[in-house]
Every structure is written in C-alpha cells, then in structure tokens.
Amino acid sequence: MRATTLLTAALCLAAGSAPGAGQPGSEPAAVAIAEVVSEPVEVGAVFELEVVVEHPEDAQAAPVVEESLGDFRALGAVPLEPDGAPAGESRFRLRLGAFVLPGDHEIPPVPVGVRAANGELSLIETPPAPVRVVSSLPPDSEEAGGDIHDIRGPFELNVPPRWGAIGLLALMVLILLAAAWWLWRRRSSRETPAVPLLPPAAEAEAALARLGRAGLLEKGDVVDYYERLAGIMKRYAGRRFETPWSERTTGEILGDLRLRAAPEHREALTLLASILGEADLAKFSERAFRPDAAQSRFREAGMFLDRTRPPLAAEPDSGDGPGKELALAPGGAGPPAGTSRGVEVR
C-alpha cells in the first residue's frame, strides 16, 4: 500500500488564500524528533515510529512520507492528539515494515513540513532513529546456531510381505472386474438394436394428437401451444424434405423447402407458411389471441401432412395376388377411402 503524503492533506486549506503559498520561505523555529515505540522489532513485523514536532503555536506540521524510509517500508501515517499536549506540539505515528535482516539498523531522517501562519512553508528533518531487529525464530534455534532446519524426510513404513501380496492381489481383482464390466457394456451396446424412427408423417400425426389432448388453449397457454405446433411442423417438413430445421427461422426453413420440394408440393407450402407465421406472431407480438385462428392453423397442419405425404405401400390382401400401392393424389385433401388420418384439436 502506497503511503499517503499527509503534508498536502493537512495544509491545503491553510494555503488556499495565502499569497505565495507552497513556496519555500523563511524557516520557522521548529524541531522534530523520531523514536521507535517498542523495541526490539522482529523480522517481517510491522512497528510504529513516533514523530514529535515542536513549532510555533500558530503553525501547522505534518510528515512527508514516501513509499519507503531506507530499508523500511512505509505503510501509513496517523496524527495523534494526546490529552494535555501543548499548543505548539504535533505528534504522528508512522507504521513501518521491518523487512530486513536481524541486526542494528538506522531509520533515515523523516522529512516534516511546517507551514507558518502567513502561509510560508519550510521543511525540517528528524534525526536518524536507531532500531534493533531480531530474528523471529524460537530461542532454541538461536542456541543451535540460528539455522533453519529442513523438513523431516519421509517416514519409512515397513509393510510385511504378506500384506503387500494381499494388496497386489486385490488390485488385480479390481482390474479384472473393471475389464469385465467394460466388455459387458461394449457387447450390450452392440447387441441392443437401435429403435427406428417413425415415418415423418406418422410421427407428426402422433405429436398433433398429443397437442390436441393437452388442452393448452383452454388453459390460456397460447405461446406454448403455438411453439409446440410450430416445432411439430418444422420437424416434419425437415425430415420429409431432408432439410435442416433445428435452430432455424421461419424464413430459412421455407426458403430451403421451396428449393427441395417437388412442384406438386409447392402449393402446400403456403399452408406451412401460414402455420409458422401465426406461431411467430403469437410469440413475438402483443396482438390479441383469436381462438378461431388457432383452430384454423391446427386444421391446416393436418392438410399439409396429407398433401405432402409420400406414397404408402400396402401389404398384399392374400398370398395369391401381388401387393397394391395406395398413393395420395397430388394436392389431395385426405387419405384414400377407408382410412382415417384426421387429427382433431380439443
């Protein structure tokens, strides 16, 4: 910590209006002495140096302290106001750090600034102050020559051979168990078949059915309803036309779909644009929610699935005849007769 210069802080008010303030002038009758408060001082300890200044009664004084006084680090200065002190006397305590080797040392003179009543400033110094610095080692180390002993070496532990063999055997057993567990996990991961994903349309229909049963609109949770509806349709469109959909905006998704979709599907993309646009409005605007719009977007989701569904292959009716393919007409409004793919929102 940089020690503060108390001269400026203590005398700047007195110098504000005095002509020629801050300039050296005639030296007033003042004297200063410095003395260590308590001795001896241990190496690395912080101690106090008391400075006493005798000056005219109408004068002011303060020590000028820098970062260090010779080999001692200056840590700060505090003015003292002892009871019964004469008017022409100022006392200060300087905190110093004894970061020196043991021995007899001398604290250099401390400069003190004295400002007379007329604003004239002069500098005086205290005589050097002797200080004895001693080691912080315990007394017994001094009797042994003052050497600092090294740390004790590692303790030798005599382990019987029988216990060493038992420990080695236990370590081998643990290694074998870890290897067996690793092999079992690896074989299990190979033998467990991966669960195939549902076709895009079937997955989307199941998700829409769950959304309809959730009753989010009845609960007033409009934002969550539209977020789930938009997520279902984005995932379906991305899987159906093999385009990225996660963490993408509506404009980016529709732009990719217009490039990837077949000509007969491009008209159906207007339904998807209507669904995603309504979801964006519900999420990012403060407009009033319309229940009829939510029902319309839900129906448009089912229509988009039907119009973009890939052809379906049907199992043969019997083992005698070839299989038949059931296909939706391009742009058709629903599945063939006899099948039901509609999803109703409740």
Residue pairs with C-beta under 8 A, 6 or more apart in sequence:
1 75
1 76
2 67
3 65
3 66
3 67
3 74
3 75
3 76
3 77
4 65
4 76
4 77
5 64
5 65
5 66
6 62
6 63
6 64
6 65
6 77
6 79
6 92
7 62
7 63
7 64
7 113
9 62
10 60
10 62
10 79
11 60
11 62
11 113
11 115
11 121
14 21
14 60
14 115
14 119
15 21
15 22
15 115
15 119
15 121
18 118
18 119
19 119
20 119
20 120
21 119
21 121
22 121
23 120
23 121
24 120
24 121
24 122
24 123
25 116
25 120
25 121
25 122
26 120
26 122
27 114
27 122
27 124
28 55
28 56
28 59
28 114
28 116
28 120
28 122
29 55
29 56
30 53
30 54
30 55
30 56
30 59
30 61
30 112
30 114
30 122
30 124
31 53
31 54
31 124
32 51
32 52
32 53
32 54
32 61
32 110
32 112
32 124
32 125
32 126
33 51
33 52
33 126
33 127
34 49
34 50
34 51
34 52
34 94
34 107
34 109
34 110
34 126
34 127
34 129
35 49
35 50
35 52
35 129
36 47
36 48
36 49
36 50
36 107
36 129
36 130
36 131
37 47
37 48
37 49
37 50
37 93
38 47
38 48
39 131
39 132
40 131
40 132
40 133
40 134
41 47
41 98
41 131
41 132
41 133
41 134
42 98
42 133
42 134
42 135
42 136
43 98
43 99
43 100
43 101
43 102
43 133
43 134
43 135
43 136
44 97
44 98
44 99
44 136
45 97
45 98
45 136
46 75
46 95
46 96
46 97
46 98
47 95
47 96
47 98
47 131
48 93
48 94
48 95
48 96
49 93
49 94
49 96
49 107
49 110
49 129
50 80
50 91
50 92
50 93
50 94
51 63
51 91
51 92
51 93
51 94
51 110
51 112
51 126
52 89
52 90
52 91
53 61
53 89
53 90
53 91
53 92
53 112
53 114
53 124
54 88
54 89
55 61
55 88
55 89
55 90
55 114
56 88
56 116
56 117
57 87
57 88
58 116
58 117
59 88
59 114
59 115
59 116
59 117
60 90
60 114
60 115
61 90
61 112
61 113
61 114
61 115
62 79
62 90
62 92
62 112
62 113
63 77
63 92
63 94
63 110
63 111
63 112
63 113
64 110
64 111
64 112
64 113
64 123
65 74
65 76
65 77
65 94
65 110
66 74
67 73
67 74
68 74
69 94
69 96
69 107
69 108
69 110
70 106
70 107
70 108
71 99
71 100
71 105
72 96
72 97
72 98
72 99
72 100
72 105
72 107
73 96
73 97
73 99
74 94
74 95
74 96
75 95
75 96
75 97
76 94
76 95
77 92
77 93
77 94
77 95
78 92
78 93
78 95
79 90
79 91
79 92
80 91
80 92
80 93
81 91
82 91
85 91
94 110
96 107
98 131
98 133
100 133
101 133
102 133
102 134
102 135
103 132
103 133
104 130
104 131
104 132
104 133
105 130
105 131
105 132
105 133
106 128
106 129
106 130
106 131
107 128
107 129
107 130
107 131
108 128
109 125
109 126
109 127
109 128
110 125
110 126
111 123
111 124
111 125
112 123
112 124
112 125
112 126
113 121
113 122
113 123
114 121
114 122
114 123
114 124
115 121
115 122
116 122
135 141
135 142
135 146
137 146
137 148
141 147
141 148
141 149
197 203
198 206
199 310
200 235
200 236
200 239
200 240
201 236
201 240
201 305
201 308
201 309
201 310
203 235
203 236
203 239
204 232
204 233
204 235
204 236
204 301
204 305
205 302
205 305
205 341
205 343
207 228
207 232
207 235
208 229
208 232
208 298
208 301
208 302
208 305
208 343
209 343
211 225
211 228
211 229
211 232
211 298
211 345
212 298
212 343
212 344
212 345
212 346
213 346
214 225
214 228
215 346
216 222
216 224
216 225
216 228
217 225
217 291
217 294
217 345
222 282
222 289
222 294
223 282
223 283
225 282
225 294
226 278
226 279
226 282
226 283
226 294
226 297
227 279
227 283
229 275
229 279
229 297
229 298
229 301
230 250
230 275
230 276
230 279
230 280
232 301
233 272
233 275
233 276
233 301
233 304
234 245
234 246
234 248
234 253
234 276
235 245
236 305
237 243
237 245
237 253
237 257
237 272
237 308
238 244
238 245
238 246
238 253
239 245
240 308
240 310
241 256
241 257
241 260
241 261
242 260
243 253
243 256
243 257
243 260
244 256
245 253
250 273
250 276
250 277
250 279
250 280
253 276
254 269
254 272
254 273
254 276
257 269
257 272
258 266
258 269
261 269
261 308
264 330
264 331
265 307
265 308
265 330
267 307
267 331
268 303
268 304
268 307
268 308
268 331
271 300
271 301
271 303
271 304
271 307
272 304
274 297
274 300
275 297
275 300
275 301
275 304
278 293
278 294
278 297
279 297
281 287
282 289
294 345
295 345
298 343
298 345
301 343
302 341
302 342
302 343
303 333
305 341
306 328
306 332
306 333
306 334
306 335
306 341
307 328
307 330
307 331
307 332
307 333
309 328
309 335
311 325
311 326
311 327
311 328
312 325
312 326
312 327
312 328
313 323
313 325
313 326
314 323
314 324
314 325
314 326
315 323
316 322
316 323
316 324
317 324
326 336
326 339
328 335
328 336
334 341
334 342
335 341
